[in-house]
């Protein structure tokens, strides 16, 4: 077997995170507003759908951030954005063949809680006009604890929020200084208390490893503090250093970033803390309490993966609203203009603000199925998936030969066409998934490191 250092050199390169397949860098301008309208027109009354609402504003920019957002101290650009966001929701609603049922709503950003309570209520009302809401709809929102007040927490409950996802990242003040995000444990604990007080009981934490100056001891301490507050779910994301895509990441000194080996040790340290505290390990970087729906679906083999990471959402329809938002439909993916002015200009013309997308063919569906099962279960029955898609195994002859290299090094096992990644090699799952990615050869996109 290869040493850890040799495994990292061989399999720890760059690869997509596979929150979709095909991945976003392969979207193109051949998919237009007309394409999207045609796809929306096939949605009928009673079809279940999930909604994503993007708010691309923050009070302060964190240097590690990879999201589409900008910092502002003024509310006027946010108020203008709300006006166009409401109009986009209205335009989209008029394109449906029938009124779908909203089963989930996810508010992302940026910092969605930067919105005034009045504006958040207005947007929720606009969504309720365009969709029939399921009685048990989950409405989740991403929160920066530094900006949440008690009065805003009450308004979140009034808006119907059922799940809150708190950006925690790391509790070490030294690391916080290095990423331009100071946030104490006391503040996070206070935020959790305020949310639970108003009835928002489903709490998720986002933590990170691989940050500048971060050590195994830092990660272990932050994970231990996090479990004291007993969130239902915890995600521990590896910092993706992509300064060629996000210019503000150039403010992070490359020399202060942990090595690949250190990153692996940090991820393992966090996992030990969470598992010792009774959390179920889910996929590559999520953890949940045993009674959480995410843990239940992980155990039953029904876990899914989408643009928010691992999910128990079973809907095949995701409608995205806001600048840069991505939608996923049975026919393919679409993405809105990321540039705010282009987004506004499109809606001003009363057109849906689609910038690009991709139509999915039968081969894409096959490969997406294989990749999703690997990402979720660390195992996939290649023959069963091929049979399900009415495709002969011979189509994947080249992929099989690549998989044999992984098998020789022990990174995977192959038995009766079932590929399995042993627990100790799960950090290389993205590299294994890349074997089935037929777009990587032609694409010129740069991706974050696997390890």
Backbone torsions as a table, in degrees:
resi	resn	phi	psi	omega
1	UNK	NA	147.0	179.9
2	UNK	-75.5	150.4	175.2
3	UNK	-70.1	164.7	179.1
4	UNK	-59.2	-40.9	-179.3
5	UNK	-62.3	-41.6	179.4
6	UNK	-70.1	-35.9	177.0
7	UNK	-63.3	-42.1	179.1
8	UNK	-62.1	-44.3	179.9
9	UNK	-62.8	-37.2	-174.2
10	UNK	-84.0	-39.2	-172.0
11	UNK	-121.9	0.1	-176.1
12	UNK	-98.7	28.5	179.6
13	UNK	-74.6	-147.1	-177.7
14	UNK	-101.6	141.9	179.0
15	UNK	-160.8	156.9	177.2
16	UNK	-63.4	162.7	176.5
17	UNK	-85.5	-9.9	176.3
18	UNK	54.6	50.6	167.7
19	UNK	-84.9	-4.9	171.5
20	UNK	-155.2	166.1	169.0
21	UNK	-150.8	125.1	-4.1
22	UNK	-60.7	155.1	-177.2
23	UNK	-82.4	160.9	-171.2
24	UNK	-54.6	-35.9	180.0
25	UNK	-60.8	-15.6	-178.4
26	UNK	-99.0	4.0	172.5
27	UNK	-65.9	153.5	-178.1
28	UNK	-143.5	169.5	-174.3
29	UNK	-81.7	1.5	176.4
30	UNK	-67.6	-24.7	175.4
31	UNK	-90.0	118.2	-173.0
32	UNK	-118.4	-175.6	175.9
33	UNK	-59.2	-38.5	179.1
34	UNK	-60.8	-42.1	178.2
35	UNK	-60.3	-46.9	-177.1
36	UNK	-64.4	-42.9	178.3
37	UNK	-59.7	-40.0	179.1
38	UNK	-64.0	-41.2	179.2
39	UNK	-66.7	-42.7	178.4
40	UNK	-62.5	-34.3	-179.2
41	UNK	-65.0	-19.8	178.8
42	UNK	-85.3	-7.8	176.3
43	UNK	-78.1	128.5	-175.0
44	UNK	-112.5	162.6	177.7
45	UNK	-55.1	133.7	179.5
46	UNK	93.8	-15.0	176.3
47	UNK	-66.3	135.6	178.7
48	UNK	-79.6	141.4	-179.4
49	UNK	-143.6	151.1	170.7
50	UNK	-108.7	149.4	-176.9
51	UNK	-122.2	142.4	174.5
52	UNK	-125.0	130.7	-179.9
53	UNK	-120.0	119.4	-176.3
54	UNK	-102.8	130.3	177.7
55	UNK	-119.7	101.4	-170.3
56	UNK	-88.8	49.8	-179.8
57	UNK	-138.8	145.0	175.0
58	UNK	-138.9	161.2	173.9
59	UNK	-75.7	-31.5	-177.4
60	UNK	-147.1	141.6	-178.8
61	UNK	-89.2	124.5	175.3
62	UNK	-84.5	136.6	-171.0
63	UNK	-70.6	-21.6	179.6
64	UNK	-82.0	-12.0	-166.7
65	UNK	-62.7	136.1	176.1
66	UNK	-112.9	9.9	-175.7
67	UNK	-87.5	165.4	174.1
68	UNK	-85.3	97.7	-178.6
69	UNK	-153.9	168.4	177.3
70	UNK	-147.0	154.6	-178.8
71	UNK	-90.7	140.6	175.2
72	UNK	-151.4	141.2	173.8
73	UNK	-101.2	-7.9	-179.6
74	UNK	-101.3	145.1	178.9
75	UNK	-87.9	-13.4	-173.7
76	UNK	-61.0	-42.6	177.6
77	UNK	-66.4	-29.4	178.5
78	UNK	-70.5	-42.7	178.6
79	UNK	-60.9	-39.7	178.2
80	UNK	-65.1	-40.8	-180.0
81	UNK	-62.4	-41.2	179.7
82	UNK	-58.1	-40.7	-179.8
83	UNK	-60.0	-45.1	-179.1
84	UNK	-74.2	-34.1	178.0
85	UNK	-62.2	-43.4	177.5
86	UNK	-62.0	-39.5	-179.8
87	UNK	-67.5	-38.8	177.2
88	UNK	-61.4	-43.6	179.0
89	UNK	-60.3	-41.3	179.0
90	UNK	-64.8	-46.5	-179.8
91	UNK	-61.4	-40.5	-179.6
92	UNK	-65.3	-42.6	-179.2
93	UNK	-59.5	-32.7	-179.0
94	UNK	-76.4	-11.8	-177.8
95	UNK	-92.1	-13.1	-179.1
96	UNK	-67.3	145.7	172.6
97	UNK	-70.0	-28.5	176.0
98	UNK	-158.9	160.0	-174.2
99	UNK	-72.8	113.5	-179.6
100	UNK	-77.7	169.7	178.6
101	UNK	-101.8	120.7	177.5
102	UNK	-79.1	115.0	-179.9
103	UNK	-97.0	-23.9	179.9
104	UNK	-149.2	148.3	171.3
105	UNK	-132.4	133.2	176.4
106	UNK	-125.4	119.6	175.5
107	UNK	-92.4	119.7	-179.4
108	UNK	-127.0	175.5	-178.1
109	UNK	-165.7	-150.3	12.3
110	UNK	58.9	-163.8	179.4
111	UNK	-125.1	94.4	-178.1
112	UNK	-58.0	-30.5	-179.3
113	UNK	-75.6	5.2	171.3
114	UNK	-72.2	-19.2	177.1
115	UNK	-66.0	146.5	171.7
116	UNK	-68.1	155.2	177.7
117	UNK	-58.8	-37.7	179.5
118	UNK	-61.6	-45.4	-178.4
119	UNK	-69.0	-37.1	178.2
120	UNK	-63.5	-42.1	177.8
121	UNK	-63.2	-38.3	179.1
122	UNK	-65.1	-40.7	-179.9
123	UNK	-68.1	-42.1	178.0
124	UNK	-61.6	-38.5	177.7
125	UNK	-64.4	-39.6	177.9
126	UNK	-63.3	-39.7	177.5
127	UNK	-64.7	-39.8	-179.1
128	UNK	-69.1	-23.7	175.5
129	UNK	-75.6	-31.2	-178.0
130	UNK	-89.7	-17.6	-176.4
131	UNK	-135.3	148.3	165.5
132	UNK	-84.2	124.7	-177.6
133	UNK	-89.0	133.8	173.6
134	UNK	-62.7	145.4	-179.4
135	UNK	-58.6	-33.7	-177.6
136	UNK	-107.2	28.6	-177.8
137	UNK	-58.6	133.9	173.3
138	UNK	-88.0	126.5	177.8
139	UNK	-120.0	109.2	-173.3
140	UNK	-111.5	152.0	179.8
141	UNK	-143.0	141.7	175.7
142	UNK	-86.8	135.5	-172.1
143	UNK	-128.4	135.0	167.2
144	UNK	-95.4	109.8	-176.3
145	UNK	-56.4	-22.9	-177.8
146	UNK	-70.0	-17.7	-174.5
147	UNK	-114.3	1.9	-175.7
148	UNK	-92.5	127.3	177.2
149	UNK	-107.1	167.0	179.8
150	UNK	-63.7	-40.8	-179.4
151	UNK	-66.9	-37.0	178.3
152	UNK	-67.3	-33.8	178.5
153	UNK	-63.2	-40.5	177.1
154	UNK	-62.3	-40.3	179.6
155	UNK	-67.4	-33.2	176.2
156	UNK	-61.0	-44.3	178.9
157	UNK	-63.6	-40.8	178.8
158	UNK	-65.2	-27.6	178.6
159	UNK	-77.9	-7.7	178.6
160	UNK	95.6	10.8	-179.4
161	UNK	-61.7	131.3	179.3
162	UNK	-114.8	-19.1	179.9
163	UNK	-137.3	137.0	177.8
164	UNK	-121.8	130.6	179.2
165	UNK	-111.0	113.9	-174.9
166	UNK	-96.2	129.2	173.1
167	UNK	-77.8	108.1	-178.7
168	UNK	-105.6	-50.3	177.1
169	UNK	69.7	-68.3	-174.0
170	UNK	-167.0	140.5	-177.9
171	UNK	-93.9	-11.9	-179.8
172	UNK	-67.1	124.1	-179.3
173	UNK	-64.8	-31.8	178.8
174	UNK	-63.9	-45.0	178.9
175	UNK	-70.5	-38.4	179.0
176	UNK	-59.6	-40.3	177.1
177	UNK	-62.7	-36.3	-177.2
178	UNK	-72.3	-18.2	179.7
179	UNK	-115.1	6.5	176.8
180	UNK	62.9	44.7	177.6
181	UNK	-147.5	93.3	177.9
182	UNK	-90.1	126.1	-174.0
183	UNK	-159.9	113.3	-173.8
184	UNK	-83.2	161.2	174.4
185	UNK	-62.2	-39.9	-179.4
186	UNK	-59.3	-39.4	179.7
187	UNK	-66.2	-42.8	179.0
188	UNK	-63.8	-43.0	179.5
189	UNK	-63.0	-40.6	177.8
190	UNK	-62.8	-41.2	179.9
191	UNK	-63.6	-44.4	178.4
192	UNK	-60.1	-42.7	179.5
193	UNK	-62.1	-42.3	179.4
194	UNK	-63.8	-41.4	-179.3
195	UNK	-64.9	-45.7	-179.2
196	UNK	-66.5	-31.5	-179.7
197	UNK	-63.8	-34.2	-178.8
198	UNK	-93.0	6.2	174.1
199	UNK	99.0	4.0	176.6
200	UNK	-88.8	94.1	-171.3
201	UNK	-92.7	-25.2	-179.3
202	UNK	-82.2	108.3	-175.3
203	UNK	-119.0	133.1	175.1
204	UNK	-121.5	145.3	175.2
205	UNK	-115.5	142.1	168.7
206	UNK	-109.9	119.8	174.0
207	UNK	-116.0	169.0	-179.6
208	UNK	-138.8	152.8	169.1
209	UNK	-127.3	167.4	-179.4
210	UNK	81.0	14.5	179.6
211	UNK	-79.8	160.5	179.9
212	UNK	-60.6	137.2	178.8
213	UNK	69.0	-1.5	-176.9
214	UNK	-73.6	141.6	179.4
215	UNK	-122.6	170.7	175.4
216	UNK	-59.6	-38.9	179.6
217	UNK	-63.5	-39.8	177.6
218	UNK	-61.7	-47.8	-178.3
219	UNK	-63.0	-42.7	179.7
220	UNK	-62.1	-43.7	179.8
221	UNK	-65.2	-44.3	-179.9
222	UNK	-64.1	-41.4	178.1
223	UNK	-63.6	-40.4	179.9
224	UNK	-65.4	-41.1	177.3
225	UNK	-66.2	-38.4	-179.5
226	UNK	-61.4	-44.9	-176.7
227	UNK	-69.5	-20.0	175.1
228	UNK	-61.7	-30.4	-179.0
229	UNK	-89.0	-5.1	172.7
230	UNK	51.1	54.7	172.4
231	UNK	-66.1	153.8	179.5
232	UNK	-69.3	-34.9	-178.2
233	UNK	-135.2	149.4	174.6
234	UNK	-138.1	129.1	172.0
235	UNK	-110.4	136.7	179.4
236	UNK	-122.4	94.6	-174.4
237	UNK	-88.7	140.9	172.3
238	UNK	-78.3	128.7	179.5
239	UNK	-59.0	127.4	177.9
240	UNK	-99.3	107.8	-178.2
241	UNK	-88.8	101.2	-176.1
242	UNK	-130.1	63.3	-175.9
243	UNK	-62.9	-19.6	176.6
244	UNK	-71.5	-21.0	177.6
245	UNK	-99.4	-38.1	-176.5
246	UNK	-119.7	100.1	-172.0
247	UNK	-59.7	-33.0	-177.9
248	UNK	-66.4	-18.6	176.6
249	UNK	-69.6	-12.9	175.5
250	UNK	-68.0	-13.5	176.1
251	UNK	-75.3	-11.6	175.8
252	UNK	-90.9	128.7	-179.0
253	UNK	-76.1	117.7	179.8
254	UNK	-54.0	-33.5	-177.2
255	UNK	-68.3	-17.2	-179.4
256	UNK	-91.8	-3.0	-179.1
257	UNK	-80.9	140.6	178.5
258	UNK	-64.1	153.6	175.9
259	UNK	-71.9	168.6	177.7
260	UNK	-58.8	-42.2	179.3
261	UNK	-62.9	-43.0	178.3
262	UNK	-62.6	-40.4	178.2
263	UNK	-60.9	-45.3	178.1
264	UNK	-59.0	-42.6	-179.9
265	UNK	-66.6	-35.6	177.6
266	UNK	-65.8	-45.8	179.5
267	UNK	-61.5	-41.9	-180.0
268	UNK	-65.6	-38.0	-179.9
269	UNK	-64.5	-43.6	178.5
270	UNK	-62.4	-43.9	-178.9
271	UNK	-60.1	-40.8	-179.9
272	UNK	-61.4	-43.0	-179.4
273	UNK	-62.3	-46.5	-176.4
274	UNK	-67.9	-43.1	-179.9
275	UNK	-66.7	-37.5	177.1
276	UNK	-65.0	-26.3	-179.7
277	UNK	-88.4	2.8	175.5
278	UNK	98.2	6.5	178.5
279	UNK	-81.6	147.2	175.9
280	UNK	-90.1	131.2	178.3
281	UNK	-78.8	130.1	-175.3
282	UNK	-125.7	120.1	177.8
283	UNK	58.9	-146.4	-173.3
284	UNK	-80.0	-35.3	-168.0
285	UNK	-149.9	19.8	178.5
286	UNK	-116.4	153.8	177.2
287	UNK	-141.4	146.9	-179.4
288	UNK	-150.1	151.9	174.7
289	UNK	-65.3	150.4	-172.9
290	UNK	-56.4	-29.3	-178.5
291	UNK	-91.6	3.4	178.7
292	UNK	-76.6	141.5	179.7
293	UNK	-54.7	-31.9	179.3
294	UNK	-64.4	-42.2	178.8
295	UNK	-68.6	-39.5	-179.0
296	UNK	-63.7	-45.4	-178.8
297	UNK	-72.2	-28.9	176.2
298	UNK	-63.8	-40.0	-179.4
299	UNK	-71.6	-28.0	-176.5
300	UNK	-91.8	-2.7	-179.6
301	UNK	80.4	15.6	-178.6
302	UNK	-104.7	8.2	-179.7
303	UNK	-60.4	141.8	178.7
304	UNK	-121.0	171.2	177.2
305	UNK	-137.2	131.5	176.8
306	UNK	-141.2	-162.2	-172.2
307	UNK	-69.8	-13.3	174.2
308	UNK	-94.6	2.2	-179.0
309	UNK	105.6	-143.3	178.9
310	UNK	-76.0	142.8	-174.5
311	UNK	-151.3	156.4	172.2
312	UNK	-98.7	9.7	179.8
313	UNK	-72.8	120.9	-177.6
314	UNK	-98.8	0.4	-177.1
315	UNK	-70.9	141.8	175.9
316	UNK	-93.9	3.6	-179.9
317	UNK	-121.6	119.9	174.7
318	UNK	-125.7	119.2	179.1
319	UNK	-103.4	120.5	-179.5
320	UNK	-99.3	138.2	177.9
321	UNK	-125.8	141.0	177.7
322	UNK	106.2	165.2	-178.8
323	UNK	-60.3	130.2	178.5
324	UNK	75.6	-3.6	-176.9
325	UNK	-62.7	142.5	-179.7
326	UNK	-109.8	137.1	174.6
327	UNK	-112.9	149.6	178.6
328	UNK	-129.7	124.4	179.6
329	UNK	-130.1	165.7	180.0
330	UNK	-54.8	-28.4	-177.0
331	UNK	-83.4	-22.1	-177.6
332	UNK	159.4	-163.7	-177.3
333	UNK	-116.1	150.6	172.5
334	UNK	-134.8	152.9	176.2
335	UNK	-136.5	136.2	177.3
336	UNK	-73.7	162.2	172.8
337	UNK	-55.5	134.2	176.9
338	UNK	-82.9	-33.1	178.5
339	UNK	-71.4	126.0	-175.5
340	UNK	-59.2	-42.1	-177.0
341	UNK	-67.5	-38.8	176.8
342	UNK	-66.9	-37.1	177.0
343	UNK	-62.0	-47.5	179.1
344	UNK	-62.8	-44.3	-176.2
345	UNK	-61.0	-39.8	179.5
346	UNK	-63.6	-46.8	-178.5
347	UNK	-68.5	-33.1	175.8
348	UNK	-57.3	-33.5	178.9
349	UNK	-86.2	5.8	-179.1
350	UNK	60.4	38.0	173.8
351	UNK	-116.7	149.1	176.7
352	UNK	-67.1	136.3	-167.7
353	UNK	-82.0	49.8	-177.3
354	UNK	-79.2	127.7	178.0
355	UNK	-99.9	-35.6	-174.9
356	UNK	-167.9	176.7	179.2
357	UNK	175.6	-165.6	177.1
358	UNK	-158.3	138.5	176.5
359	UNK	-89.6	138.9	-175.8
360	UNK	-94.7	132.2	176.2
361	UNK	-104.9	-179.8	-175.9
362	UNK	-61.6	-38.1	178.2
363	UNK	-65.1	-38.2	177.3
364	UNK	-61.3	-43.1	-179.0
365	UNK	-62.2	-41.9	177.5
366	UNK	-60.6	-51.2	-176.2
367	UNK	-68.7	-35.5	176.7
368	UNK	-62.2	-40.7	178.6
369	UNK	-62.2	-46.6	179.0
370	UNK	-60.9	-45.7	-177.2
371	UNK	-67.3	-43.2	-178.5
372	UNK	-62.8	-41.7	179.7
373	UNK	-66.1	-38.6	176.4
374	UNK	-62.9	-45.4	-179.4
375	UNK	-64.2	-35.1	-176.0
376	UNK	-89.7	-41.4	-171.8
377	UNK	-111.9	-9.9	-173.9
378	UNK	58.8	25.9	178.5
379	UNK	-159.2	145.2	175.4
380	UNK	-151.6	136.2	177.6
381	UNK	-90.3	99.7	-172.5
382	UNK	-61.7	-43.1	-178.7
383	UNK	-65.5	-42.3	179.9
384	UNK	-62.9	-40.2	178.9
385	UNK	-66.8	-42.8	178.1
386	UNK	-61.6	-42.5	178.6
387	UNK	-61.8	-40.6	-179.1
388	UNK	-63.5	-29.6	-179.2
389	UNK	-102.2	12.2	176.9
390	UNK	53.1	48.1	-176.9
391	UNK	-128.6	133.7	178.8
392	UNK	-71.1	148.9	178.4
393	UNK	-58.9	-27.7	-176.5
394	UNK	-59.9	-21.8	178.2
395	UNK	-61.5	-27.2	-175.7
396	UNK	-105.2	26.7	-178.4
397	UNK	-58.9	-45.2	-179.9
398	UNK	-64.2	-39.4	-179.9
399	UNK	-64.4	-38.8	179.2
400	UNK	-60.8	-40.4	-178.8
401	UNK	-65.7	-34.7	177.3
402	UNK	-70.5	-38.3	179.9
403	UNK	-63.2	-31.0	-179.8
404	UNK	-61.9	-31.5	176.6
405	UNK	-63.8	-44.6	177.4
406	UNK	-61.6	-41.4	-177.8
407	UNK	-64.1	-40.0	-179.9
408	UNK	-61.6	-31.4	-179.7
409	UNK	-91.7	2.2	176.8
410	UNK	81.1	3.4	-178.5
411	UNK	-69.4	-29.9	175.1
412	UNK	-136.5	164.6	167.4
413	UNK	-119.9	148.1	176.3
414	UNK	-127.4	119.0	-180.0
415	UNK	-141.6	118.4	-178.1
416	UNK	52.9	43.6	177.4
417	UNK	69.3	12.2	174.9
418	UNK	-100.1	118.9	177.4
419	UNK	-95.0	127.9	-179.8
420	UNK	-131.6	138.1	177.3
421	UNK	-103.6	115.1	178.7
422	UNK	-59.5	153.4	-175.3
423	UNK	-51.6	-42.6	-174.3
424	UNK	-72.0	-7.8	-179.9
425	UNK	-118.5	15.0	-175.4
426	UNK	-64.6	-21.8	179.3
427	UNK	-65.2	-14.0	179.9
428	UNK	-98.8	13.2	-175.4
429	UNK	-59.3	-35.9	-179.5
430	UNK	-65.4	-34.7	177.0
431	UNK	-67.2	-38.3	177.8
432	UNK	-66.7	-43.5	178.4
433	UNK	-59.3	-36.7	-177.5
434	UNK	-61.2	-21.7	176.2
435	UNK	-59.0	-35.2	-177.0
436	UNK	-91.1	0.6	-175.9
437	UNK	-87.8	103.1	-177.4
438	UNK	-78.0	-6.9	-178.2
439	UNK	-91.2	-18.8	-173.5
440	UNK	-62.2	-35.5	-177.7
441	UNK	-62.1	-42.8	-175.2
442	UNK	-84.5	-22.9	-174.5
443	UNK	-78.1	153.8	178.2
444	UNK	-112.7	7.5	-177.5
445	UNK	-66.7	146.2	174.4
446	UNK	-100.8	137.8	-176.5
447	UNK	-120.4	165.4	178.1
448	UNK	-74.0	164.2	-178.7
449	UNK	-71.4	145.1	179.3
450	UNK	-64.9	-42.8	-177.0
451	UNK	-99.9	NA	NA
